[in-house]
Amino acid sequence: MEQINIDRIHQQYKQSVARTKWLVLLTQFLILVVFLGMWEIAARLQWIDVLLFSSPSRIWSLFIEKITDMSIFMHTGVTVLETVIGFLLGTLFGTLIAIVIWWSPFLSRVLEPYLIIANSMPKVALGPLFIVGLGPGIVSIIATTLSISIIITAITIYTSFREVNPNYMKVMQTFGAKKSQMFTKVILPATMPTIISSLKVNVGLSWVGVIVGEFLVAQKGLGYLIIYGFQVFNFSLVMVSLFVIALVAALMYQGVSYLEKRLTSQFK
């Protein structure tokens, strides 16, 4: 009888969680519908300047037009490629820098102030330097992206390395473990959730870096479409570009979230 009650309570809990999930999704959908509806009504009743703020119907018509002539796919592909490259390199190099400065206490004391200063610098101001030094191409765009993501990744992961319980390290030292063994057996497993979570942060940072880089130098990409839309006062094109960025960034974020769940379950 007790087991039956436990199973019933568990089933009721699962149903409650499922209902809450669907309620959240429904509320989110309704908020979006109300927002778009009010925007369209305001545009049609001329409460807002359609030239400046466009309208959902205009944006949707232009979006279908860009899909029909396939141009949006070319610009999206360029931006996604640059973002994925920047995302992967930023995560990799940031993690490697964190490992290096954790490995050497001397380097940690030397480089830590420079990392803090580099993190506080306005990265957008470095864009023209990258263009002059690396040329007006994809390399300078990726360099702009890395300047935003590497330092934050390195600081975040290095901080998580330092916050690992020192008693674990003392136990390993007692048994004569080498530093490489302490890192692979203690530090890395303990900080893996932080490393994986930093991927989520890098998704947003990579998109920011790529779009900023495309603002400055690109002839293709979603950032280029935004700048071009402003130049010709085609704000519907700007909104379409922002819509595509939001859609692809959300898909990329969901992919990283799925990867996080899979990897986290392996390290539990």
N, C-alpha and C positions, 0 to 999 in steps of 0.2 A: 504493500500500500504506500509506504514511504517513497519507494522508487518511482511509483506512478505519479505521485505528487511532484517529485523533483522533475520528472520528464515534462509534466504539464506546465510547470513554472518556466522551465527552459524554453518550451515551445511558445509560451505567451511572450517571453522576453524577445525571442527572435521575431515574432510577429510585430511587436511594438517597435523594434529597431527598423524593420522593413517599412512600417507605416510612416515612421519619422523620416526615413530617407526619401520616400515618395512625396511626402508633404513638403520637404525642403526643395526638391526638384520642381514641384508644381508651383511653389511660391516664387522661386527664381524665374520660372518661365512667365508667370503672370506679371512680375515686375518688368521683365523685358518687353512683353506685349504692351503694357500700359505706357512705358516710356516711348516706344516706337509709335504707338497710336497718338499720344499727345504731341510728339514731334511732327507727325504727318498733319494733324489737325492745325497746329500752329502755323505750319508752312502754307497750307491751303487757305487759311483765313488771313494770311499775311500778318500774323502776329510777329513773325520773325522774317528777316531778310533771306529769301531763298538763295540769292546769289552767294551770301556768306555762309549760311548754315545748311544749305541744300535741304533734302527731305528723304525719308526712307524709300519712297517710290522712285525718285530720281537715282538714288544710289543703287537700288536694285536693278533698274533698267541699264545703267552703265556697267554694272557688274556682269550682267548677262551678255552685254555687247562685248566686253573684254574676254569673256569665256568663249564666245562664238568665234572671234578672230584670233584666239589662242595667245594673244599678247600677254595676258596676265600670268599664264603658266611660265613663260620665259622669264619674266621679271621675278616671279616667286621662286623659280628654280635657282636663279642666281643668288638671291638673298638667303635662301635656305642653305645652299652649299657653303656660302661664306659663314653663316651662323654655326653650322655643324662643325666646320673646321675650327673656328674660333672657340667653340664650346669644348671640343675635345682637347685642343692644345692648351687652352687656359686651365682646364682641370688637371691635365697631365703635368704641365710645368709648375703650376701652383703647388701641387702635391709633392713634386720632387724638391722644390725649394724648401718646403716645410720639413721634409725628411732630412735634407742637408743641414739646416740650421739646428734641428733637434739633435742630430748625430754629433755635431761639434759645438760644445758649450762656448768655445772661443768665437766661432762664427756667429753664434746666436747673439752674443753680447755686442759684436761688431755691427751686424747687419740689422738688428732689431730697430734701432732708431731710423735707419734709412727706409725700412719697410713702412714705418708709421708715416714718415714724411711723404713717401711716394704714394701712399694711400690717400693722403689729404690733398694731393695736387689735383687741379681740375683736368681730367683726362681729355676733355674736348680740346683744350688748348694745345695738346700734343699732336693733334691731327695734322695741322699744316706741316709740322716738322717731319712726320712720317711721309707725307706726300713729297716733300722736297728730297728727303733722304732715300726713299724707297721707290719713288715714282708714282704716278697717278694710276694705280691699278689695284688688283685684288690683294696684293701683298700689303699695301698701306692700309687697306680696310681691315684686314685681319690683324695687323699690328695695332691698330686703334682698339680693336676688340680685346686683344690680349692685355693692353695697358689697363683696361678696366677690370678684367676678371682675374688675372694672375695674382696680383697683390692681395686682393681680398681673400682668394682661395688659400694662399700661403699663410696669411695671418690666422684665418679661421682654423685650418687644420693644425698648424703649429700650436695654437692655443689649446686645442683638444689633446694634443700629445702631452703637453705640460700638465694637464689636469688629470691625467691618469693616476690612480692611487699609487703613491711611491712605495707603499708596503709590498705591492706586487713585484716591483723591481728589486727590492731588498731580498725577497725570497729567492728570486732567480739568481741574484749575485751570490747568495749563500750557497747555492748548488753549483757555483762556478760557471754560470751561463755567460756566453759572449754577448756583446752588445747587439750583434745581428740577431741572435736568438731571442734576446729580450724584446727587440722590435717586432719580430715576426710572431712571437708567442704571446706577447702581452700588449704592446702598444697598438699594433695594427688591429687585432680583433676588438680591443676596447674602443677604438676610435672609428671603426668602420661605419657605424650609424652616422657620425658627423661627416665623414667623407662622402657618404652617399647623399646626405642632406645637402651638402654643398653643391651637388649637381643641380638641384632645384634652383639655387641662387644663381648659378652660372647660366642657366637657361635665359633668365631675364637679362643678366648682364651682357650675355653674348648678343642678344637682340638689340640692346641699347647701343653697344659698340659698333655693330654692323650698320645700323641705320644712321648713326652719326657719321661713320666713314663714308657711307653712300651719299649723305648730304654734301660732303665736301668734294668728292672726286668722281663718283660713279656716273656712268652713262647708261647703266642698266640696273635693275633691281627696284624693290618697293620704295626704298629711300629716295631713289631718283624720281620715281613717279610722284612722290609727295612734293618734292621741290619743284618739279615741273608743273604740277597742278597749281601750286601757289603762284608761280611765275605767269601762268596764262589765266589766272583767276577761275580755274576749273576746280571748285572745291568739292564737287561730287567725286572727282578723281582722287582727291586727297582722302575723302572718307572711304572710298572703295579700297584704297591701299591700306588704310588703318584697319579696316574690317578684315582684310586678308591676313595682315600681320597678327591681329588678335586671334584669328582662327588657327593659323599654323602654330603660333606660340603656345596656344592652349593644347593642341595635339601633341606638341613636343613635350610640354610639361606633364601631360598625362602619361606619355611614354616613359619619362624619367620616374614618375611616381610608381608605375608598374615595375620598373627595374628595381626601385628601392624596396618594394615589398618582396620581390623574389630574392634579392641579395640579403636583406635583413633576416628573412626566415632561415637562410643558410648559416648565419652567424649567431643564431640564438642557441 
